[in-house]
Amino acid sequence: MTLELPIGVLYSTSGTYQRISRHARQGALRAVEEVNRQPGGVRLVVHEADPRGQLEAYHDGVESLLRRGVRHVVGTTTSASRKDIVPDLERAGALLWYASPYEGFECSESVVYLGGSPNQNLVPLLEYVLRAYGKRGVLIGSNYVWGWESNRIARELIDAAAGEVIGEKYYHFGDSDFATLIEQILASDSDFVLNNLLGESSYFFLEQLNTACARVGRRLPVLSCNFTECELPAISHLSHLRLLSSGPWFDVPGNAFSAQQRVRGDGQRFSSCYTCAYTAVMLLARACEAIGDDDPEAVLTWLQRGPQETPLGRLALQSHNNHLTLPNYIAEAQAGRFEVVYRQPNAIEADPYLTGTSMVRFHDLAAPAPVVPDLKVVK
């Protein structure tokens, strides 16, 4: 007997960060199609709300889904929109499946966090970059909690490594003029820029910075934990930037999941936005089929019993904080795709409050290089 269950999808199809939201929505809906194609088991009935990138519309959107009997919502892209609807979900006893990276320092019983917290993306990224490129950085971000908190953590890590934050600046969604900041970046001897802008502002910034670097013959690393394949078509070839991104999944040659998706009729590049949203739906459907119900508490209990196979690997949902263990890859944009330049050997358990994340490796970066004595050869 087929178990028919409602599922909410809450993504914006327009607005300044629509490329990210649209891709995540595609991943969620593709997973629903695949679940419903299987005989028996679970049939998911999709109910959608589209806030169109307007923060105040997320509350209305999730309320409309809850009124339709939805107990599980896959969606929201920004931390502002997630935080805005968590009280509604908690009051209704419903569950949000959040597939985007976020800034940490949150743990709600009404959210499953699948996109990564800072110890799973920002910490390994900065450790890699501080070793490879230097310790003087400029921090830039969108003017909301993702930008503020991500840059605060970055500043602490850079300070621990005896590095220097040369500048820090925030911009509203959709801002497009970065000339003053770029002049400051080029006038400094910064080793990298950490880019926590979101959506269109990020594309404007990258294009303008690349043009300015080309003018002075400089090549500069720009780092991100939220820039993926779905956004590469929005920018031209960045000949004078090294665009480095950190995340749980990249569409690299030979990846079995993306090859499978293309066989099923879509030739696009895939991203962690798509893959994490797809994973959310698959885990939900698997749990509901196993327990014969969509009770959120029972779903969480079942998933927390042990690791599950996912497109990102065999991963566990941590029972104490509802975060997914995740792999980490650092990849560089090259010729319209990302190429992995470093990968963590094992999946990383989420530590959203950074209470168990060791700073030793950053303190080691602060230690002066050992002095090698100038020995004379005695013959």
N, C-alpha and C positions, 0 to 999 in steps of 0.2 A: 504494500500500500504506500502510495506517495504522500509524503508530508509536505503540505503547502504552507509556506511561511512568507510574511511580508518582510521586505528589506528596504531601508531608506538610503538614498544616494543624495548627498548634499554637497555639490560642487558648483562653482561659478563657471559659466561658459563664456563670460565676457568680463571685461575689466582689466586692470593692469597686470594681473598675474594669471591671465586666462590660459596661457600655454601650459603652465604647470597643472592647473585644475582640470583642463580638458584631457590631458594625458592620464591623470589619475582616474578620472571618470571613465575613460576608455578601458583602462585595466579592470576596474570594478565590473563594468557591464560585460566585458569579454568573459570574465570568470562566471558571472551569472549565466551567460549563454552556455558555457561548458557544463556547469552544474545541471542545468535544465535539460541538456541533451542526453544525460545519462539516464538509463531506465531505472524506475523505482527511486528509492532514496528520498531526496529532498527536491522540491520545486520552489524556487524563489520568485516571488512576485515583487517587482521593482516599483517603488514609489519615489518620485524625484521632486526635489525643490531646487530652484536655481536662484541664489542670492545676487547674481550678476556683479559680484565683486563689491557689494555694498555691505559694510559691517552690520548695520542695523537690520538688514534683511535676514541674517542668519537665524536670529531668534524666531522670527515669524516662520521661517522655513522649517526649522526643527519642530516647532509647535504644530505645524500643519501635518508633518509626518507622524508625530505622536498621536494626533487625533485620528489618523487612519490605522491605528493599531500597530504601528512599527515599534519594535523593541530593540532593533539594531540599526545603527546609522553608520554608513561608510562615508567619510568625507571631512570637509573643511581642509583648507590649505594653510592658512596662517594661524599663528598662535593666538592672535586677537580674536579670530572667529571661533576657534576651539574654546577658549576661555569664556567667551560670551554665551555659549550654549551648554557648557558643563552643568550649571545649576538646573537647567531645564531637564537634562538627562537624569541627574541625581534625583530630582523630585519625582520623575516618572519611573524610576527603576530601570531605565534603558541604558544601552551601551553604545558608546562611540568608538568606531574602529578608525584610528587616526594614523594615516600612512605617510605623513610628512616628517622630515627631521624637525626637531624643536630644540629649544634652549635649555631644557631641563628644569629642575627645581619645581616639579609638579608630580603628584601621584594621586590620581583619582580612581576610586573603585568603579567609576562609570566610563573609563577610557581604557582601551587597549592601545598601547603605544608601539607602533611597528616601524617607524621611520628613522629612529636613532636619536639618542641624547648626546650631549657634548663629549662624554668619555668614549663614545663609539664613533665619533667622526672628527670633532674639532681638536681634541687632545692628540690623537695620532697624527693629524695633519700638521699641527704646529710643531710637534716633535721632529717630524720629517723635515719640514721647511727650515726650522732654526738650525738644524745640522747641515742642511744642504746649501742654503742660500745666505744665511746671516741672521742677525738678531735685531735689526732695526726695521720696524714696520709702521705702516699707516693703517688705521682701522676706519672703515666706512660702513654705514648701515642704514636701513630703513628705520624711520622714527617710530618704532614700537618695540614691544618686549623682545622679539627675536633679535633685532639689532642691538638693543641695549645690553641684554644679558650675554649674548654671544661675545660681544666686544669686551664686556667686563671680565669674562672668563679668560679671553685671549690676553688681556692686559696682565692679569695675574700670572698666567703661564710665562709670558714674555719677561715680566719682572723677576720671576723665579729663576729664569735662565740668565739673569743679568743683562737682558736686552733692553731696548728702548722703544717706547711708543712715540713716534715723532709727531703724529697728529691723529685726531679722532673727530669724525663729523657724521651728522645724521641728516637724512632728507625725507621728505614726504613721499608717499606713493605717487608715482607718475612724474616726479621731478626730472628735468632733462638738461639742466645747465650745471655742468661740473667744472667749468673753466677755472674758477678760483682755486678749488681744491687741487686740480691737476697741476696748476702752476706751482703750488706748494710742494706737491709730490716731486716734481722734476727739479725743484730748487734744493731739495734735500738729498741726502745720500741713503735713502731708504732701500732696504733689501727686498721688500715685498709689500703688497697691499692685501689686507684681508677684506674681502667684499661680502658684506652681509646685506646688500640691497636685494630687493625682491622685484622680479618681473621687469617691466619696461624700463624703470630707472636703471637697473643693472645693465641692460643692453646699451642704453645711451652712454653710461659711464665707460663701459668697455670700449666702445667705438671711439669715443673722444680721447680716452687715455692712450689707445693704440696709435691714433693719429699724432698725438703729441710726442709719444716716444719715438715714432718714426722720424719726426722732424728733427729730433736731437740725437738720433742714432743710439737709442738706449733700448734694451730689452728687459722687461720687468715681470717678475712672477706675480700673479694675482690669484689669490686663494679663495675657495668657496666650499661650503658644506651643503649648499642648496641649488647648485647649478648642474643641470643634467642634460642628457641628449635631446630632450624635447625643446630645449631653448637654443641649441646651436644654430638652427636655421634663422634665428632672429638677429644674428650677428654675422659680419663678414669675416674673412680670414684675418685673424689677429697676428699679423706678421711680427709685431714687436712686443707681444705679451706672451707669457707662459701661463696659460689658464689651467690651474690645478684644482681639481675637485675631489672631495672626500665623501664616500658614501658606501652603502652596503651592497651595491650591485651596479655593474656597467655592462652595456651591450657590446661585448668584445667578441672577436671572431671565435667561432667554435662553441659559443654559449648555447646549451641545449634548449633552454627555455625560449630564447628569442628565435631560434631556428624553428621550434615547434609552432610558435605564434605566426611566423611568416608562412609556414606551410598551410596554415588555416586561413590564409587569404589577405594578410596585411603585410605589405612590404616595407613599412616604416621602420625607423630606428625606435627602439624601446628604451625605457629609462627606469630608474628606481621608483619614480612616482607611479608609473604604470604597474611595475612589478609588485610593489608593496601593497597597492590597492587590490590588485589581483589576489595576492596572498591573503589579505584580510577576508575577502569573500570566501575563498577556498577553505580557510580554517574555520570560519563560521559554519559553512555548510557541512563540513566534516563533523564538527561537534554536534550540530543539531541532528544529523542523521544518527550519530552514535547514541544520543540520549533520548531521541524521539520527541524533542521539544525545542523551543527557542528561548527558554527561561535564561536570562542573562547570567544569573549566579551559577546555574548548572553548567552553562556553556564554559564559563571561566574555570570552574572546578575541573571539568573534563580536560580542557586544554592544558591546564597546569600539572597534569599527572605525569607528563613526560614529553620528550622532544617530538616534533612533527617534521615530516618531509615537506619542504617548500621550494619554490624556485630559487630562493636565496641559500639553500642548504638545509641541513637537518638542524632545526633550531628549537629552543625551549621558550615558553612563556613563563617568566619569573613570577612565582606566586606571591611574593612580598611587595611587588610594585606594578604588576601588569605590563611590564616592558618585555619586548622580545630580545633575546640574545641575537646579535647580528655580526656578520663578518664586516671587515673594513678594507676598502681598497682606496688607494690614491691614484688618480688617473689624470693625464694631461690631454687637453684637446689638441688633436692633430688631424688636419685634412677632413674636417667635418665629422669626426667621431672622437671618442675618448680611448686612449691607450693606457693600460694600467702600468704604473711605474713602481708601485710598492703595494704589498698586501700583508696584512697581519696574519701570522701563522694559524691563529685560532679565532673562532667567534668570540666576541667580547660581551660579557654580561653588562647590562645597563646599570649605571650608577648615577641616577639623575641628580642627586644632591652632591655628587663628587666627594662623598665621605670616605669612600674606600679607594679612591684614585690616588696612587702614589705620585708625589712630586719629585721623587728622587732623581729620575732621569732628567728633569728640567734643572734641578740643582747641579747635577753633574755637568750640564752644559755651561753653568756659570763658573765652574772651577777653572782656574788658569791652566793652560797646557803645561805639562811637565817640562822642566828645563833639562835639556840633554847636555851633560858636561862636555866641554871641548877637551877631549883626551889626546895627549900626544902619544904617538907610536914610539915605543922604546925599542931600539934595535940592539 
